[in-house]
Each structure stands twice: as C-alpha cells, then as structure tokens.
C-alpha cells in the first residue's frame, strides 16, 4: 500500500484499547472466580490469541453484541491442561506472560507462533521461571516452538531484573499468584506498571516500595484469590502515537484523540514530542479503572532535534519507530541511545528503521544501541519504497505516517501485520482526511 502527501488532518478519533491492559484483563479475569466484564478490549490478533489460549485452559469467554467481553474464570490454580498447542501468532506479550501464568500450574503446554515471533528469544523469561521450578524445552536459541511444564507448588523467587522489561516482571508476578509464600521483583528502572495496578484491583496482596535511587521493589503474596472485576480499557497510547505524530507533521493539522491512557510509565513519547516543540494538550483528564486517561489535542508544529536521556527508553520503547519519523522532519540532528531492546522486538527495529529511512531519503547513522537522524527541517521527505517492514506492525505504521509528509509517497511492502494491534489504522487515517 502507498501513502501519499496529505492535506491538513482534522477530526475527533479514538484508537483501539490498550494492548497491555487487554492482555492482562483476559488473563486475570480467567483466574478470578466468577464473571468479569471488559469494555473497550482491543480486538486485534494479538489479544484474540490470548483469549483463545485462556479458553483452551478452561475459561469461558464470550463477546456480546454490544462489544462487551464476559469472562467466567476458573480461579487461581484452576487452569486445565490444553489439548493442543497454544498458537500465539505474533504476540510476544501473550507468550511471555502466559509462560509466567502457567509456570506455577501442574500442566504442560506447547507454544507456537508465526515466523516473526519464532525468531524472538525467550530466555529472559524462561531463566527466572526455571528458578521457580518450571522446565522448558525450546527450539535453538531459546525460541519457539517451546514446550514447558509447570511446577506445583512452585518456589517463591526473589529476582532483580537485569534489563528493564515489563514482560519479565509481569511473568514472574503471574507465576507468583499460585506460588506459596512471597514473590519479590526488583526493577532498577521503572517499567509500565499495568500488572501491579490490575493485580491489586483484582484483590491480590501486592505492595510496591520505591527506593531512594528510584528502583521499585514489588512483593506479591501467593496463593492469591482473585475477585472478578468490571474493566474499561483506555485507548492504547502506543496506537495513539501514529495519528499524534501525523498531526504534528502534516502542516495545518489539528486532531483530537479521545480516551487515551496516560499512565506515566507509558507517556514518554508525549514528553519527547513536547520537548521537540510539539503542541500537544491534554483535556478532560480523568481516572478510569485505576488508570489515568485524557483526550489529546494535537496541533501541527515545527519540531527540532533532540538527544533524549537513554533512561527514558522503558516509558516509550514501542513508540521509538514513529519518534524516528518525527525526528526525520525536525530541524537539526536527533540522537537516540539506550535502545538495545529494539533489536529483539517483532523485528530488529533499529536496523529496519535505519534501512527504511535511508530508502526514503533520510540521512541516518545506525548505532549499536540506537540511531542518529538528520532532520529535514520540515521539508517533505523524498519518499520511495517499497519499505521492508519485516512483518512488524509498528514499522509499517511508522512509514505510513512518513508517506503523509513525502514528495513521492511511501510504499509499504505489507500492511497485514497492522491487524495485530491496530486493525482500524487505515480507516482512522481516512477519517482524518489523510487518504482519499
């Protein structure tokens, strides 16, 4: 698909529900006893893979005609042996969190995924879970297909995260739910805290202490009894990133993105774009289901280059690809470091973005842990393609945004992966007037 230069964008839109919260709402609801209701669930392929996995292990999950999901849980420790392999599609979050969930259950499960997911290493999760008693048989390189056998009772773990990872933290905490005693996770750098918020909301005995150096110590008391909840999922800030950057870059634009989750552990991109000169206002700020939410009013702005603190990375790790597009249109040079995590996402996002940016006329230098981008000062990008997205949904959407501010348009080799997280992406751009 080719995305071409757009006239000013305008309108009032919503983005799909937060993917991180959607995954966790299904998993925790399946471990509660009774009926939980979830509104605003992201109905992308990744989250549907989680729903299918929980059904395969005994939870009754149905969607009504109004789009509300009803989950009838089996209780902590009540998951059943799945009869077939659990197909995770493209979802690394589903895979790693479910490994944690199953690590303290007496069952065996095999995880399979698509070509992209099967390239992603799982050792960062399997290593701590093995300490809790789970065992794993994986493909070479600790990759899928992978078979695991849980331990019941599992052994409580006291674990300091070697790298900032909300997925590893969450996997250990989920394992701790059915583990007698106290499970303790120390994260030197704070990561998204949806798991902690939701676990407390479901009734788990969880405590968070913040050390003087900013490290967070999270303790969870197993064996937990979770109570069913009514959950309203806010709009995903990682999805909102794409119309937000598009509105900043296309001259004359003003766009309102409603009901966006504004959790401080996820708001790094908004802070970065404001530092670059972006006009982003938050209106109607409120709290929904324990999560801060607001509406974003984004007005086209002249941006300038930045060199953000590498410590910011965990708060916007999924948004860096589209941030690189913003930097490509900024005045001056931008230097992004501390992004080693991007090399083990759906693709090697540093290498894939660098190659794509060069293909559309941007001067870039790839670093081992980041990238240097010379901005155009607001001048349209040359365009070109087709861009090799490597089956990565965020790469595809980032270069679609680049096409809206290009001279000759940008062609994307495959938009199909966008369905994993943002199935309404192209219709949303049409609503804003970006696509005729």
LUMROZA-364837 format. One line per 8 residues: number of its first residue (from 1); for each residue x, y, z of C-alpha. Coordinates in steps of 0.5 Angstrom, whole numbers, plus 500, padded with zeros to 3 digits. Last residue first. Example, Ala and Ser with C-alpha at 12.3 -4.5 7.8 and 13.67 -1.06 7.14 Angstrom:
BEGIN
2) 527,498,514 | 525,491,516
This chain:
BEGIN
436) 482,520,499 | 487,518,505 | 490,523,510 | 483,526,511 | 482,525,519 | 477,519,518 | 481,516,512 | 487,516,517
428) 482,512,522 | 480,507,516 | 488,506,515 | 489,504,523 | 483,500,524 | 486,494,526 | 491,497,530 | 495,492,535
420) 496,485,531 | 492,488,525 | 498,492,523 | 501,486,521 | 497,486,514 | 501,492,512 | 506,489,507 | 511,492,503
412) 510,499,505 | 510,505,499 | 512,512,501 | 509,518,497 | 513,522,492 | 514,528,496 | 513,526,503 | 510,528,509
404) 504,523,509 | 509,518,507 | 512,518,513 | 506,517,517 | 505,510,513 | 513,509,515 | 511,509,522 | 505,505,521
396) 509,499,518 | 515,499,523 | 510,499,528 | 506,493,525 | 513,489,524 | 513,483,519 | 520,485,517 | 517,492,515
388) 521,492,508 | 520,499,505 | 517,499,498 | 520,504,497 | 520,511,496 | 519,518,499 | 523,524,498 | 521,527,505
380) 518,534,505 | 522,540,508 | 520,541,516 | 528,542,518 | 530,536,514 | 532,532,520 | 539,529,521 | 538,522,525
372) 543,519,529 | 541,512,532 | 541,507,538 | 544,502,542 | 549,499,536 | 549,506,533 | 546,507,526 | 547,513,522
364) 542,517,519 | 541,521,513 | 533,521,510 | 532,520,503 | 526,515,503 | 530,509,503 | 535,511,508 | 529,512,513
356) 527,505,511 | 534,502,512 | 535,506,519 | 528,503,521 | 530,496,520 | 536,496,523 | 534,500,530 | 527,496,530
348) 531,489,529 | 524,486,528 | 518,484,532 | 522,486,538 | 529,484,540 | 534,490,537 | 529,495,540 | 532,493,547
340) 538,495,545 | 535,502,545 | 540,506,550 | 541,512,545 | 537,516,541 | 541,522,537 | 537,528,534 | 540,533,529
332) 537,539,526 | 530,542,525 | 525,536,525 | 522,532,520 | 527,526,521 | 526,527,528 | 518,526,528 | 520,519,523
324) 524,517,529 | 519,518,534 | 515,513,530 | 520,508,531 | 521,510,538 | 514,509,540 | 515,501,543 | 520,503,548
316) 517,509,550 | 517,509,558 | 522,504,558 | 527,508,554 | 527,515,558 | 534,512,562 | 537,514,555 | 536,521,556
308) 534,524,550 | 538,528,545 | 533,532,541 | 532,535,534 | 527,541,533 | 520,541,531 | 515,546,528 | 508,544,530
300) 502,542,527 | 497,542,533 | 495,536,537 | 489,536,542 | 490,529,547 | 484,527,551 | 485,524,558 | 486,518,562
292) 490,516,568 | 489,509,570 | 485,506,576 | 479,504,573 | 478,510,569 | 482,516,572 | 480,523,569 | 484,529,565
284) 478,532,560 | 484,536,556 | 491,534,555 | 495,539,550 | 500,537,545 | 504,543,541 | 510,539,539 | 517,543,540
276) 522,538,541 | 521,538,548 | 513,537,547 | 515,531,543 | 519,528,548 | 514,528,554 | 509,526,549 | 513,520,547
268) 515,518,555 | 508,517,557 | 508,510,558 | 510,509,565 | 506,516,567 | 500,512,565 | 496,517,560 | 491,512,557
260) 488,516,551 | 480,517,551 | 480,522,545 | 485,523,540 | 483,531,538 | 487,533,531 | 489,539,529 | 493,540,522
252) 496,546,518 | 502,543,516 | 502,535,517 | 508,534,522 | 504,534,529 | 498,531,526 | 502,525,524 | 506,525,530
244) 499,524,534 | 496,520,529 | 501,515,530 | 503,515,537 | 495,514,539 | 497,507,538 | 502,506,543 | 498,511,548
236) 493,505,547 | 486,508,549 | 483,506,556 | 480,499,558 | 474,499,562 | 474,494,567 | 469,491,571 | 472,486,576
228) 472,479,579 | 476,477,585 | 482,474,585 | 485,469,591 | 492,469,592 | 497,464,594 | 501,468,594 | 504,474,597
220) 507,479,592 | 512,484,593 | 515,489,588 | 521,493,590 | 522,499,585 | 529,503,584 | 528,510,584 | 535,511,587
212) 532,513,594 | 528,506,594 | 521,506,592 | 516,501,595 | 511,497,592 | 506,492,595 | 501,486,593 | 496,482,596
204) 492,481,590 | 485,483,590 | 483,484,583 | 485,491,583 | 491,490,586 | 493,485,581 | 491,491,576 | 495,496,578
196) 501,492,579 | 501,489,572 | 499,496,569 | 506,498,572 | 510,500,565 | 517,500,567 | 521,503,573 | 529,502,572
188) 532,498,578 | 527,493,578 | 526,489,584 | 522,483,584 | 519,479,590 | 515,473,591 | 513,472,598 | 510,465,600
180) 506,459,597 | 506,460,589 | 500,461,585 | 500,468,584 | 507,468,584 | 508,466,577 | 504,472,575 | 509,476,579
172) 515,473,575 | 511,474,568 | 510,481,570 | 517,483,571 | 519,479,565 | 514,483,561 | 515,490,564 | 523,489,562
164) 528,494,564 | 534,489,564 | 538,485,569 | 531,485,573 | 533,483,581 | 529,477,583 | 527,474,590 | 523,468,587
156) 518,463,591 | 519,456,589 | 513,453,585 | 508,448,588 | 506,446,583 | 511,447,578 | 510,448,571 | 512,444,565
148) 514,448,558 | 514,446,551 | 517,451,546 | 516,453,539 | 519,458,539 | 526,461,541 | 531,459,547 | 537,460,541
140) 535,453,538 | 528,451,540 | 526,450,547 | 525,445,552 | 523,448,559 | 522,447,566 | 518,450,571 | 521,450,578
132) 521,457,581 | 529,458,578 | 526,456,572 | 521,462,571 | 528,466,572 | 531,463,566 | 525,462,562 | 523,470,562
124) 530,473,559 | 531,466,555 | 525,467,551 | 529,470,544 | 525,472,539 | 525,469,532 | 519,465,533 | 515,471,534
116) 517,473,527 | 515,467,523 | 509,466,527 | 508,463,534 | 508,456,538 | 507,455,545 | 507,448,548 | 504,447,555
108) 505,442,560 | 501,442,567 | 501,443,574 | 501,450,575 | 506,455,578 | 510,456,571 | 503,457,567 | 502,464,569
100) 509,466,568 | 509,463,561 | 503,466,559 | 506,473,560 | 512,471,556 | 507,469,550 | 502,474,550 | 507,479,551
92) 511,476,545 | 504,476,540 | 505,475,533 | 501,469,533 | 501,466,540 | 498,459,538 | 498,455,544 | 499,447,542
84) 493,443,543 | 489,439,549 | 491,445,554 | 491,442,561 | 487,446,565 | 487,452,570 | 485,452,577 | 491,454,581
76) 488,461,581 | 481,461,580 | 477,458,574 | 474,465,571 | 468,467,567 | 470,472,562 | 465,477,559 | 467,481,554
68) 463,488,552 | 462,489,544 | 455,491,545 | 453,484,541 | 456,480,547 | 463,477,547 | 464,471,550 | 470,468,555
60) 469,461,559 | 476,460,562 | 478,453,562 | 485,452,559 | 484,453,552 | 479,459,553 | 485,462,556 | 489,461,550
52) 484,463,545 | 483,470,549 | 491,471,549 | 491,470,541 | 485,475,541 | 489,480,544 | 495,479,539 | 490,479,533
44) 487,486,535 | 480,486,539 | 483,491,544 | 478,491,549 | 474,497,550 | 469,494,556 | 471,488,560 | 466,484,564
36) 469,479,570 | 464,474,572 | 466,469,578 | 472,466,581 | 478,470,578 | 484,467,574 | 481,468,568 | 479,475,569
28) 487,476,571 | 489,473,564 | 484,477,560 | 485,484,564 | 492,483,563 | 492,482,555 | 487,488,555 | 492,492,559
20) 498,491,555 | 494,492,548 | 491,499,550 | 484,499,547 | 484,502,540 | 484,509,538 | 479,514,538 | 478,520,533
12) 476,527,533 | 478,531,527 | 483,534,522 | 489,533,518 | 491,538,513 | 492,536,506 | 496,529,506 | 502,527,502
4) 502,520,500 | 501,513,503 | 502,507,498 | 500,500,500
